[in-house]
Amino acid sequence: NLSPDFISEMLGALPGYLYQMLVYFTITNLSLAVFNLLPVPPLDGYHVLNDLLLKRDLFASQRAARTAMGVMLVLMFTGLLGEGLSYVVNAVLDGAGWLAMRLFSLLGLI
């Protein structure tokens, strides 16, 4: 596991800060991507699900969209939405980290 301290010890303070910034940037963007792809009517994931699987005219009623947003807000304020998103984001980051370590090993960088 590469930590900013490890990077700083190897390459100096500036690369350590840049690495930490990159980690925060990656986590934030992955969290937003996973959230946006939830198959809930007001989000893009609902449209993606329809285009890939359902293949029908997509008209969620305004009431369904408001209800879905209300449920999402409740999940967000109770922390359940964050727990679910963090599980998915952590799984994606673990996979990306594993691939990066294998690539660096193959290139002889580590």
All heavy atoms as an XYZ file, in Angstrom:
846
protein
N       0.849     -1.180      0.000
C       0.000      0.000      0.000
C       0.891      1.239      0.000
O       1.662      1.448      0.921
C      -0.914     -0.047      1.193
C      -1.999      1.001      1.161
O      -2.108      1.746      0.198
N      -2.785      1.030      2.193
N       0.773      2.048     -1.004
C       1.574      3.259     -1.106
C       0.911      4.371     -0.307
O      -0.221      4.749     -0.566
C       1.715      3.694     -2.558
C       2.506      2.766     -3.464
C       2.455      3.268     -4.891
C       3.930      2.634     -3.000
N       1.620      4.893      0.665
C       1.096      6.005      1.449
C       1.842      7.269      1.044
O       2.944      7.202      0.496
C       1.283      5.736      2.936
O       2.656      5.794      3.270
N       1.260      8.431      1.322
C       1.965      9.678      1.011
C       3.313      9.765      1.730
O       4.266     10.318      1.192
C       1.002     10.762      1.496
C      -0.336     10.126      1.478
C      -0.105      8.681      1.778
N       3.388      9.213      2.953
C       4.660      9.226      3.680
C       5.712      8.392      2.957
O       6.875      8.778      2.875
C       4.470      8.715      5.105
C       3.568      9.624      5.925
O       3.534     10.835      5.631
O       2.907      9.124      6.849
N       5.316      7.234      2.449
C       6.239      6.365      1.721
C       6.730      7.063      0.448
O       7.913      7.047      0.133
C       5.555      5.046      1.385
C       6.418      4.091      0.613
C       7.483      3.452      1.229
C       6.174      3.843     -0.728
C       8.283      2.573      0.526
C       6.970      2.972     -1.438
C       8.032      2.330     -0.804
N       5.799      7.695     -0.266
C       6.159      8.421     -1.486
C       7.097      9.579     -1.134
O       8.087      9.828     -1.829
C       4.895      8.951     -2.203
C       4.000      7.804     -2.642
C       5.255      9.822     -3.391
C       4.564      6.925     -3.706
N       6.779     10.301     -0.042
C       7.623     11.431      0.367
C       9.029     10.968      0.713
O      10.012     11.635      0.380
C       7.010     12.138      1.575
O       5.800     12.737      1.216
N       9.142      9.818      1.403
C      10.466      9.299      1.760
C      11.254      8.901      0.518
O      12.463      9.095      0.461
C      10.328      8.103      2.695
C       9.864      8.469      4.083
C       9.594      7.245      4.938
O       9.976      6.118      4.544
O       8.984      7.411      6.004
N      10.557      8.335     -0.472
C      11.239      7.884     -1.684
C      11.599      9.035     -2.612
O      12.710      9.095     -3.121
C      10.360      6.901     -2.463
C      10.445      5.487     -1.975
S       9.443      4.331     -2.945
C       9.477      4.931     -4.577
N      10.654      9.941     -2.848
C      10.825     10.941     -3.899
C      10.868     12.377     -3.412
O      11.179     13.271     -4.189
C       9.694     10.800     -4.925
C       9.567      9.424     -5.588
C       8.329      9.371     -6.442
C      10.801      9.103     -6.406
N      10.505     12.635     -2.170
C      10.503     13.994     -1.656
C       9.101     14.452     -1.294
O       8.113     13.767     -1.551
N       9.015     15.629     -0.685
C       7.745     16.134     -0.167
C       6.747     16.473     -1.268
O       5.570     16.138     -1.163
C       7.991     17.359      0.702
N       7.200     17.131     -2.308
C       6.268     17.547     -3.361
C       5.576     16.356     -4.030
O       4.350     16.370     -4.166
C       6.978     18.424     -4.399
C       6.096     18.961     -5.514
C       4.990     19.844     -4.940
C       6.917     19.727     -6.516
N       6.295     15.299     -4.442
C       5.601     14.147     -5.003
C       4.632     13.492     -3.999
O       3.584     12.982     -4.390
C       6.717     13.192     -5.389
C       7.885     14.071     -5.640
C       7.751     15.173     -4.631
N       4.969     13.538     -2.711
C       4.061     13.006     -1.695
C       2.761     13.779     -1.654
O       1.684     13.191     -1.575
N       2.851     15.110     -1.729
C       1.641     15.937     -1.754
C       0.850     15.713     -3.040
O      -0.381     15.645     -3.019
C       1.991     17.422     -1.630
C       2.517     17.810     -0.275
C       3.674     18.555     -0.163
C       1.860     17.432      0.888
C       4.173     18.920      1.081
C       2.355     17.783      2.134
C       3.502     18.525      2.225
O       3.983     18.889      3.442
N       1.548     15.608     -4.146
C       0.862     15.355     -5.420
C       0.164     14.003     -5.412
O      -0.958     13.872     -5.921
C       1.851     15.450     -6.583
C       2.414     16.834     -6.872
C       3.485     16.758     -7.956
C       1.308     17.789     -7.265
N       0.825     13.009     -4.827
C       0.216     11.676     -4.726
C      -1.044     11.738     -3.871
O      -2.081     11.188     -4.237
C       1.223     10.682     -4.142
C       0.631      9.328     -3.858
C       0.399      8.430     -4.893
C       0.275      8.959     -2.575
C      -0.151      7.193     -4.651
C      -0.281      7.731     -2.320
C      -0.492      6.847     -3.356
O      -1.049      5.630     -3.107
N      -0.964     12.422     -2.742
C      -2.119     12.532     -1.852
C      -3.268     13.264     -2.552
O      -4.430     12.875     -2.441
C      -1.722     13.262     -0.583
C      -2.755     13.197      0.505
C      -2.218     13.720      1.820
O      -1.147     14.303      1.878
N      -2.968     13.513      2.873
N      -2.957     14.310     -3.288
C      -3.971     15.037     -4.041
C      -4.613     14.128     -5.095
O      -5.831     14.151     -5.299
C      -3.335     16.257     -4.709
C      -4.274     17.398     -4.906
S      -3.413     18.909     -5.359
C      -2.817     18.525     -6.977
N      -3.801     13.327     -5.771
C      -4.316     12.401     -6.776
C      -5.236     11.366     -6.147
O      -6.279     11.016     -6.717
C      -3.149     11.719     -7.502
C      -3.514     10.727     -8.586
C      -4.220     11.438     -9.730
C      -2.278     10.016     -9.086
N      -4.884     10.875     -4.965
C      -5.730      9.901     -4.269
C      -7.082     10.530     -3.932
O      -8.133      9.934     -4.183
C      -5.026      9.370     -3.002
C      -5.989      8.603     -2.116
C      -3.850      8.486     -3.386
N      -7.080     11.733     -3.370
C      -8.344     12.405     -3.037
C      -9.174     12.683     -4.285
O     -10.394     12.509     -4.283
C      -8.093     13.709     -2.291
C      -7.555     13.525     -0.894
C      -6.646     14.421     -0.367
C      -7.943     12.453     -0.095
C      -6.145     14.262      0.918
C      -7.449     12.289      1.172
C      -6.555     13.192      1.685
O      -6.066     13.034      2.942
N      -8.518     13.105     -5.347
C      -9.199     13.365     -6.613
C      -9.860     12.092     -7.142
O     -11.013     12.092     -7.568
C      -8.184     13.914     -7.619
C      -8.728     14.159     -8.989
C      -9.509     15.266     -9.245
C      -8.453     13.282    -10.027
C     -10.011     15.504    -10.515
C      -8.950     13.505    -11.291
C      -9.731     14.618    -11.535
N      -9.123     10.982     -7.092
C      -9.638      9.703     -7.585
C     -10.828      9.229     -6.759
O     -11.851      8.818     -7.309
C      -8.524      8.642     -7.568
O      -7.439      9.114     -8.363
C      -9.011      7.317     -8.102
N     -10.713      9.291     -5.453
C     -11.802      8.835     -4.582
C     -13.053      9.695     -4.791
O     -14.166      9.165     -4.885
C     -11.351      8.847     -3.110
C     -10.322      7.747     -2.888
C     -12.533      8.664     -2.168
C      -9.646      7.791     -1.540
N     -12.876     10.993     -4.879
C     -14.017     11.882     -5.088
C     -14.703     11.592     -6.417
O     -15.936     11.469     -6.479
C     -13.566     13.354     -5.046
O     -12.972     13.615     -3.779
C     -14.732     14.290     -5.274
N     -13.948     11.442     -7.480
C     -14.545     11.193     -8.786
C     -15.186      9.816     -8.878
O     -16.246      9.670     -9.494
C     -13.497     11.390     -9.887
C     -13.335     12.845    -10.223
O     -14.274     13.497    -10.635
N     -12.144     13.367     -9.997
N     -14.574      8.804     -8.283
C     -15.196      7.478     -8.273
C     -16.498      7.481     -7.478
O     -17.486      6.868     -7.887
C     -14.241      6.435     -7.702
C     -13.173      5.918     -8.642
C     -12.205      5.003     -7.904
C     -13.808      5.167     -9.803
N     -16.504      8.185     -6.362
C     -17.728      8.277     -5.559
C     -18.845      8.950     -6.348
O     -19.991      8.483     -6.343
C     -17.467      9.056     -4.271
O     -16.503      8.418     -3.489
N     -18.527     10.029     -7.030
C     -19.535     10.718     -7.831
C     -20.017      9.862     -8.999
O     -21.205      9.861     -9.334
C     -18.985     12.051     -8.340
C     -18.791     13.132     -7.276
C     -18.045     14.324     -7.865
C     -20.121     13.559     -6.694
N     -19.096      9.120     -9.619
C     -19.484      8.257    -10.744
C     -20.410      7.143    -10.283
O     -21.434      6.861    -10.923
C     -18.240      7.674    -11.403
N     -20.067      6.502     -9.170
C     -20.913      5.416     -8.649
C     -22.273      5.969     -8.258
O     -23.311      5.374     -8.573
C     -20.218      4.716     -7.457
C     -21.173      3.797     -6.724
C     -18.999      3.945     -7.933
N     -22.293      7.103     -7.577
C     -23.562      7.714     -7.181
C     -24.416      8.044     -8.396
O     -25.611      7.758     -8.426
C     -23.297      8.979     -6.361
C     -24.544      9.726     -5.996
C     -25.367      9.264     -4.990
C     -24.898     10.880     -6.674
C     -26.523      9.951     -4.652
C     -26.047     11.573     -6.341
C     -26.854     11.102     -5.326
N     -23.828      8.626     -9.419
C     -24.577      9.037    -10.604
C     -25.099      7.845    -11.396
O     -26.077      7.968    -12.131
C     -23.723      9.938    -11.487
C     -24.560     10.731    -12.452
O     -25.657     11.148    -12.128
N     -24.035     10.943    -13.636
N     -24.463      6.697    -11.261
C     -24.904      5.515    -12.002
C     -25.916      4.657    -11.246
O     -26.284      3.583    -11.713
C     -23.699      4.675    -12.423
C     -22.886      5.290    -13.561
C     -21.650      4.442    -13.842
C     -23.723      5.442    -14.811
N     -26.386      5.132    -10.093
C     -27.454      4.407     -9.401
C     -28.703      4.426    -10.284
O     -29.051      5.460    -10.842
C     -27.765      5.070     -8.056
C     -26.698      4.981     -6.985
C     -27.109      5.804     -5.771
C     -26.444      3.541     -6.591
N     -29.376      3.285    -10.410
C     -30.557      3.234    -11.299
C     -31.806      3.811    -10.646
O     -32.793      3.134    -10.410
C     -30.698      1.740    -11.594
C     -30.115      1.073    -10.409
C     -29.011      1.964     -9.919
N     -31.766      5.097    -10.346
C     -32.872      5.813     -9.726
C     -33.324      6.872    -10.721
O     -32.479      7.547    -11.326
C     -32.406      6.443     -8.393
C     -33.523      7.215     -7.732
C     -31.878      5.361     -7.463
N     -34.650      7.063    -10.909
C     -35.149      7.927    -11.984
C     -34.466      9.263    -12.213
O     -34.207      9.586    -13.358
C     -36.622      8.109    -11.630
C     -36.983      6.863    -10.928
C     -35.744      6.448    -10.165
N     -34.114     10.057    -11.236
C     -33.519     11.342    -11.640
C     -32.046     11.255    -12.034
O     -31.500     12.198    -12.585
C     -33.680     12.220    -10.397
C     -33.858     11.279     -9.276
C     -34.425     10.019     -9.829
N     -31.397     10.133    -11.805
C     -29.961     10.014    -12.086
C     -29.716      9.342    -13.433
O     -30.592      8.690    -13.999
C     -29.266      9.228    -10.978
C     -29.378      9.815     -9.577
C     -28.720      8.897     -8.567
C     -28.760     11.194     -9.530
N     -28.502      9.490    -13.952
C     -28.153      8.936    -15.262
C     -28.177      7.411    -15.284
O     -28.394      6.817    -16.329
C     -26.770      9.409    -15.685
C     -26.752     10.883    -16.041
O     -27.829     11.422    -16.355
O     -25.668     11.485    -16.002
N     -27.955      6.773    -14.154
C     -27.966      5.310    -14.103
C     -29.310      4.730    -14.526
O     -29.388      3.648    -15.106
N     -30.372      5.455    -14.252
C     -31.704      5.023    -14.677
C     -31.798      5.000    -16.197
O     -32.326      4.063    -16.790
C     -32.745      5.960    -14.076
C     -34.172      5.600    -14.390
C     -34.742      4.441    -13.900
C     -34.951      6.436    -15.181
C     -36.059      4.121    -14.173
C     -36.262      6.121    -15.459
C     -36.813      4.968    -14.952
O     -38.103      4.651    -15.233
N     -31.240      6.005    -16.836
C     -31.268      6.073    -18.298
C     -30.335      5.019    -18.911
O     -30.663      4.424    -19.933
C     -30.877      7.471    -18.765
C     -31.790      8.529    -18.240
N     -33.063      8.712    -18.709
C     -31.615      9.443    -17.256
C     -33.649      9.685    -18.052
N     -32.780     10.154    -17.160
N     -29.193      4.793    -18.296
C     -28.266      3.770    -18.785
C     -28.904      2.394    -18.680
O     -28.845      1.593    -19.618
C     -26.932      3.818    -18.000
C     -26.052      2.632    -18.335
C     -26.203      5.122    -18.281
N     -29.529      2.116    -17.545
C     -30.216      0.832    -17.363
C     -31.289      0.643    -18.421
O     -31.397     -0.431    -19.024
C     -30.834      0.762    -15.968
C     -31.668     -0.477    -15.661
C     -30.759     -1.691    -15.550
C     -32.475     -0.280    -14.404
N     -32.055      1.672    -18.685
C     -33.096      1.579    -19.697
C     -32.515      1.355    -21.085
O     -32.995      0.518    -21.837
C     -33.960      2.842    -19.696
C     -35.064      2.748    -20.718
O     -35.857      1.818    -20.677
N     -35.087      3.676    -21.640
N     -31.468      2.093    -21.431
C     -30.888      1.967    -22.768
C     -30.246      0.602    -22.987
O     -30.287      0.069    -24.100
C     -29.845      3.061    -23.000
C     -30.489      4.440    -23.114
O     -31.715      4.518    -23.301
O     -29.750      5.432    -22.997
N     -29.635      0.031    -21.946
C     -28.938     -1.246    -22.107
C     -29.844     -2.457    -21.948
O     -29.695     -3.441    -22.664
C     -27.784     -1.341    -21.103
C     -26.638     -0.361    -21.319
C     -25.600     -0.537    -20.219
C     -26.008     -0.539    -22.680
N     -30.792     -2.401    -21.013
C     -31.574     -3.593    -20.706
C     -33.049     -3.487    -21.065
O     -33.601     -4.384    -21.694
C     -31.450     -3.922    -19.212
C     -30.050     -4.245    -18.715
C     -30.062     -4.487    -17.224
C     -29.486     -5.450    -19.437
N     -33.686     -2.419    -20.661
C     -35.135     -2.348    -20.803
C     -35.583     -2.004    -22.210
O     -36.576     -2.540    -22.695
C     -35.702     -1.338    -19.800
C     -35.352     -1.598    -18.334
C     -35.887     -0.484    -17.460
C     -35.859     -2.945    -17.886
N     -34.880     -1.099    -22.860
C     -35.146     -0.695    -24.245
C     -36.617     -0.320    -24.472
O     -37.282     -0.827    -25.356
C     -34.733     -1.793    -25.212
C     -33.286     -2.206    -25.041
C     -32.667     -2.528    -26.347
C     -31.302     -3.102    -26.131
N     -30.240     -2.206    -26.190
N     -37.103      0.558    -23.646
C     -38.485      1.031    -23.809
C     -38.491      2.546    -23.667
O     -37.505      3.157    -23.275
C     -39.398      0.398    -22.767
C     -39.004      0.749    -21.361
C     -39.881      0.090    -20.349
N     -39.310      0.427    -19.046
C     -39.900      0.286    -17.918
N     -41.108     -0.207    -17.879
N     -39.325      0.624    -16.802
N     -39.621      3.136    -24.002
C     -39.742      4.580    -23.811
C     -39.591      4.875    -22.330
O     -40.203      4.235    -21.484
C     -41.102      5.077    -24.300
C     -41.187      5.061    -25.812
O     -40.115      5.087    -26.456
O     -42.309      5.016    -26.330
N     -38.778      5.847    -22.041
C     -38.425      6.136    -20.665
C     -39.138      7.393    -20.196
O     -38.741      8.502    -20.519
C     -36.911      6.327    -20.553
C     -36.362      6.537    -19.162
C     -36.615      5.308    -18.315
C     -34.888      6.801    -19.245
N     -40.187      7.182    -19.486
C     -40.896      8.309    -18.914
C     -41.282      7.962    -17.491
O     -42.327      7.378    -17.242
C     -42.154      8.650    -19.726
C     -41.842      9.175    -21.080
C     -42.028      8.396    -22.201
C     -41.338     10.457    -21.236
C     -41.732      8.878    -23.458
C     -41.032     10.946    -22.494
C     -41.227     10.163    -23.601
N     -40.402      8.297    -16.557
C     -40.742      8.140    -15.150
C     -41.612      9.334    -14.772
O     -41.326     10.460    -15.154
C     -39.490      8.098    -14.295
N     -42.655      9.067    -14.037
C     -43.538     10.162    -13.653
C     -42.813     11.102    -12.702
O     -41.834     10.738    -12.058
C     -44.795      9.602    -12.983
O     -44.463      9.047    -11.728
N     -43.308     12.316    -12.645
C     -42.718     13.295    -11.733
C     -42.834     12.818    -10.288
O     -41.950     13.035     -9.485
C     -43.409     14.654    -11.903
C     -43.092     15.338    -13.204
C     -41.624     15.730    -13.279
O     -40.988     16.022    -12.293
N     -41.088     15.710    -14.491
N     -43.924     12.142     -9.995
C     -44.115     11.629     -8.629
C     -43.069     10.571     -8.312
O     -42.519     10.545     -7.215
C     -45.519     11.063     -8.489
C     -45.814     10.594     -7.110
C     -47.224     10.138     -6.951
N     -47.434      9.702     -5.589
C     -48.571      9.322     -5.119
N     -49.634      9.316     -5.895
N     -48.684      8.937     -3.877
N     -42.773      9.679     -9.261
C     -41.757      8.646     -9.035
C     -40.379      9.267     -8.855
O     -39.603      8.843     -7.985
C     -41.747      7.661    -10.199
N     -40.066     10.276     -9.628
C     -38.775     10.949     -9.509
C     -38.650     11.656     -8.157
O     -37.608     11.584     -7.505
C     -38.584     11.941    -10.649
N     -39.727     12.330     -7.724
C     -39.693     13.002     -6.416
C     -39.569     11.993     -5.288
O     -38.830     12.207     -4.326
C     -40.940     13.853     -6.230
C     -40.888     15.172     -6.950
C     -42.011     16.091     -6.485
N     -43.328     15.480     -6.579
C     -44.161     15.600     -7.615
N     -43.803     16.327     -8.648
N     -45.333     15.018     -7.607
N     -40.286     10.877     -5.389
C     -40.222      9.844     -4.357
C     -38.822      9.255     -4.281
O     -38.274      9.065     -3.192
C     -41.247      8.729     -4.649
O     -42.549      9.313     -4.724
C     -41.221      7.670     -3.585
N     -38.237      8.968     -5.442
C     -36.884      8.413     -5.470
C     -35.878      9.383     -4.866
O     -34.984      8.983     -4.105
C     -36.487      8.054     -6.898
N     -36.015     10.655     -5.178
C     -35.111     11.654     -4.595
C     -35.302     11.743     -3.092
O     -34.333     11.883     -2.344
C     -35.335     13.021     -5.237
C     -34.685     13.175     -6.586
S     -32.920     12.878     -6.580
C     -32.343     14.282     -5.668
N     -36.529     11.643     -2.632
C     -36.794     11.660     -1.188
C     -36.150     10.487     -0.486
O     -35.533     10.642      0.580
N     -36.271      9.302     -1.091
C     -35.649      8.107     -0.514
C     -34.136      8.256     -0.496
O     -33.474      7.919      0.500
C     -36.073      6.839     -1.301
C     -35.246      5.638     -0.904
C     -37.558      6.575     -1.088
N     -33.577      8.781     -1.570
C     -32.121      8.976     -1.626
C     -31.657      9.985     -0.585
O     -30.606      9.806      0.037
C     -31.686      9.402     -3.021
C     -31.727      8.251     -3.995
S     -31.240      8.686     -5.657
C     -29.747      9.561     -5.413
N     -32.424     11.039     -0.366
C     -32.059     12.017      0.657
C     -32.091     11.391      2.048
O     -31.203     11.634      2.868
C     -32.980     13.232      0.586
C     -32.729     14.192     -0.566
C     -33.820     15.247     -0.641
C     -31.372     14.850     -0.407
N     -33.111     10.575      2.318
C     -33.186      9.888      3.615
C     -31.993      8.959      3.779
O     -31.350      8.938      4.844
C     -34.517      9.113      3.749
C     -34.496      8.170      4.937
C     -35.683     10.086      3.858
N     -31.662      8.197      2.740
C     -30.502      7.310      2.810
C     -29.214      8.092      3.006
O     -28.324      7.658      3.737
C     -30.411      6.454      1.545
C     -31.474      5.389      1.372
C     -31.335      4.718      0.015
C     -31.402      4.366      2.485
N     -29.126      9.248      2.376
C     -27.926     10.062      2.510
C     -27.803     10.605      3.933
O     -26.737     10.544      4.540
C     -27.960     11.219      1.506
C     -26.713     12.066      1.511
S     -26.735     13.347      0.239
C     -28.039     14.403      0.828
N     -28.886     11.129      4.488
C     -28.828     11.719      5.822
C     -28.676     10.668      6.918
O     -28.164     10.982      7.998
C     -30.047     12.604      6.084
C     -29.990     13.899      5.344
C     -31.014     14.269      4.490
C     -28.907     14.752      5.471
C     -30.960     15.467      3.798
C     -28.838     15.944      4.775
C     -29.872     16.302      3.946
N     -29.100      9.431      6.673
C     -28.905      8.378      7.669
C     -27.527      7.738      7.551
O     -27.120      6.993      8.430
C     -29.974      7.277      7.532
O     -29.890      6.701      6.230
C     -31.363      7.818      7.797
N     -26.818      8.005      6.458
C     -25.481      7.463      6.281
C     -25.446      6.143      5.529
O     -24.376      5.635      5.219
N     -26.598      5.575      5.235
C     -26.637      4.282      4.536
C     -26.138      4.391      3.099
O     -25.479      3.485      2.596
C     -28.051      3.702      4.555
C     -28.577      3.333      5.942
C     -30.033      2.927      5.855
C     -27.735      2.221      6.538
N     -26.435      5.495      2.458
C     -25.976      5.695      1.080
C     -24.453      5.784      1.028
O     -23.809      5.172      0.181
C     -26.610      6.954      0.480
C     -26.303      7.243     -0.980
C     -26.837      6.128     -1.869
C     -26.899      8.565     -1.391
N     -23.875      6.497      1.965
C     -22.422      6.622      2.031
C     -21.730      5.301      2.297
O     -20.669      5.012      1.738
N     -22.328      4.470      3.163
C     -21.745      3.155      3.445
C     -21.740      2.283      2.194
O     -20.748      1.616      1.902
C     -22.511      2.461      4.566
C     -22.284      3.072      5.926
C     -23.085      2.391      6.999
O     -23.472      1.216      6.818
O     -23.323      3.024      8.035
N     -22.838      2.283      1.477
C     -22.906      1.489      0.250
C     -21.941      1.989     -0.808
O     -21.254      1.205     -1.467
N     -21.880      3.299     -0.973
C     -20.956      3.874     -1.958
C     -19.507      3.609     -1.578
O     -18.681      3.310     -2.446
C     -21.184      5.374     -2.100
C     -22.443      5.815     -2.828
C     -22.570      7.330     -2.796
C     -22.460      5.313     -4.249
N     -19.193      3.698     -0.290
C     -17.798      3.475      0.120
C     -17.381      2.032     -0.129
O     -16.239      1.769     -0.486
C     -17.592      3.850      1.581
O     -18.284      2.967      2.436
N     -18.305      1.088      0.023
C     -17.995     -0.312     -0.265
C     -17.628     -0.481     -1.737
O     -16.629     -1.109     -2.078
C     -19.192     -1.202      0.096
C     -18.996     -2.632     -0.292
C     -18.178     -3.464      0.466
C     -19.609     -3.160     -1.419
C     -17.984     -4.787      0.104
C     -19.422     -4.470     -1.785
C     -18.611     -5.283     -1.017
O     -18.419     -6.587     -1.388
N     -18.426      0.078     -2.627
C     -18.173     -0.047     -4.068
C     -16.894      0.683     -4.467
O     -16.064      0.153     -5.210
C     -19.388      0.470     -4.875
C     -19.083      0.495     -6.362
C     -20.614     -0.382     -4.602
N     -16.708      1.897     -3.962
C     -15.511      2.677     -4.299
C     -14.259      1.966     -3.800
O     -13.247      1.902     -4.509
C     -15.610      4.109     -3.737
C     -14.287      4.837     -3.823
C     -16.690      4.883     -4.492
N     -14.306      1.418     -2.587
C     -13.147      0.691     -2.059
C     -12.824     -0.536     -2.904
O     -11.650     -0.844     -3.139
C     -13.363      0.299     -0.608
C     -13.221      1.460      0.341
O     -12.538      2.424      0.039
N     -13.875      1.379      1.478
N     -13.849     -1.238     -3.372
C     -13.618     -2.403     -4.228
C     -12.956     -1.980     -5.544
O     -12.013     -2.626     -6.015
C     -14.929     -3.132     -4.504
N     -13.421     -0.893     -6.132
C     -12.836     -0.397     -7.383
C     -11.398      0.048     -7.154
O     -10.489     -0.264     -7.947
C     -13.686      0.756     -7.964
C     -12.974      1.443     -9.106
C     -15.037      0.226     -8.427
N     -11.142      0.763     -6.054
C      -9.782      1.216     -5.754
C      -8.840      0.054     -5.477
O      -7.679      0.078     -5.883
C      -9.787      2.184     -4.569
C     -10.293      3.581     -4.855
C     -10.392      4.380     -3.571
C      -9.416      4.287     -5.861
N      -9.329     -0.974     -4.781
C      -8.502     -2.160     -4.535
C      -8.114     -2.829     -5.847
O      -6.965     -3.228     -6.043
C      -9.222     -3.153     -3.629
C      -9.293     -2.692     -2.185
O      -8.522     -1.777     -1.808
O     -10.122     -3.253     -1.436
N      -9.075     -2.952     -6.749
C      -8.786     -3.544     -8.055
C      -7.808     -2.713     -8.864
O      -6.874     -3.240     -9.477
N      -7.991     -1.406     -8.840
C      -7.074     -0.519     -9.572
C      -5.678     -0.556     -8.952
O      -4.673     -0.557     -9.675
C      -7.615      0.904     -9.583
N      -5.611     -0.606     -7.637
C      -4.314     -0.694     -6.961
C      -3.600     -1.989     -7.290
O      -2.381     -2.008     -7.514
N      -4.352     -3.074     -7.322
C      -3.766     -4.374     -7.660
C      -3.205     -4.339     -9.082
O      -2.087     -4.800     -9.334
C      -4.822     -5.466     -7.517
C      -4.304     -6.818     -7.833
C      -3.625     -7.661     -6.991
C      -4.395     -7.508     -9.090
N      -3.301     -8.813     -7.648
C      -3.762     -8.751     -8.934
C      -4.955     -7.186    -10.322
C      -3.679     -9.670     -9.976
C      -4.876     -8.098    -11.338
C      -4.242     -9.317    -11.158
N      -3.985     -3.783    -10.024
C      -3.511     -3.687    -11.411
C      -2.269     -2.799    -11.522
O      -1.331     -3.135    -12.249
C      -4.619     -3.135    -12.312
C      -5.734     -4.099    -12.680
C      -6.840     -3.359    -13.425
C      -5.207     -5.239    -13.512
N      -2.274     -1.681    -10.801
C      -1.116     -0.782    -10.849
C       0.122     -1.469    -10.286
O       1.222     -1.353    -10.857
C      -1.418      0.495    -10.072
N      -0.017     -2.189     -9.189
C       1.133     -2.883     -8.598
C       1.670     -3.954     -9.557
O       2.869     -4.121     -9.694
C       0.748     -3.508     -7.260
C       0.445     -2.496     -6.180
S       1.833     -1.402     -5.830
C       2.838     -2.456     -4.858
N       0.784     -4.662    -10.233
C       1.228     -5.677    -11.193
C       1.950     -5.015    -12.361
O       2.986     -5.497    -12.824
C       0.038     -6.494    -11.729
C      -0.653     -7.327    -10.711
C       0.305     -8.383    -10.124
N      -0.260     -8.939     -8.918
C       0.227     -8.756     -7.683
N       1.301     -8.033     -7.500
N      -0.341     -9.279     -6.655
N       1.417     -3.911    -12.842
C       2.043     -3.191    -13.957
C       3.423     -2.676    -13.548
O       4.392     -2.839    -14.293
C       1.154     -2.033    -14.408
C       1.717     -1.165    -15.533
C       1.843     -1.975    -16.811
C       0.836      0.047    -15.752
N       3.504     -2.074    -12.368
C       4.803     -1.568    -11.890
C       5.793     -2.698    -11.691
O       6.991     -2.546    -11.942
C       4.630     -0.775    -10.602
C       3.897      0.531    -10.775
C       3.292      1.144     -9.695
C       3.796      1.152    -12.024
C       2.616      2.342     -9.840
C       3.129      2.356    -12.177
C       2.533      2.943    -11.078
N       5.311     -3.850    -11.235
C       6.193     -5.004    -11.063
C       6.718     -5.496    -12.413
O       7.898     -5.813    -12.542
C       5.451     -6.150    -10.371
O       5.143     -5.807     -9.051
N       5.839     -5.571    -13.390
C       6.241     -6.000    -14.720
C       7.255     -5.038    -15.341
O       8.165     -5.468    -16.065
C       5.043     -6.141    -15.644
C       4.138     -7.335    -15.384
C       2.875     -7.233    -16.244
C       4.870     -8.626    -15.662
N       7.107     -3.756    -15.070
C       8.021     -2.757    -15.617
C       9.299     -2.630    -14.793
O      10.221     -1.921    -15.191
C       7.330     -1.388    -15.677
C       6.139     -1.296    -16.645
C       5.456      0.050    -16.510
C       6.584     -1.522    -18.071
N       9.357     -3.346    -13.672
C      10.553     -3.328    -12.829
C      10.707     -2.059    -12.012
O      11.810     -1.744    -11.563
N       9.617     -1.341    -11.809
C       9.679     -0.097    -11.023
C       9.643     -0.361     -9.535
O      10.091      0.482     -8.747
C       8.564      0.840    -11.422
C       8.586      1.306    -12.877
C       7.341      2.110    -13.195
C       9.835      2.133    -13.128
N       9.094     -1.498     -9.129
C       9.088     -1.849     -7.709
C       9.560     -3.273     -7.512
O       9.586     -4.067     -8.391
C       7.698     -1.669     -7.051
C       6.632     -2.482     -7.790
C       7.337     -0.215     -7.000
C       5.332     -2.501     -7.081
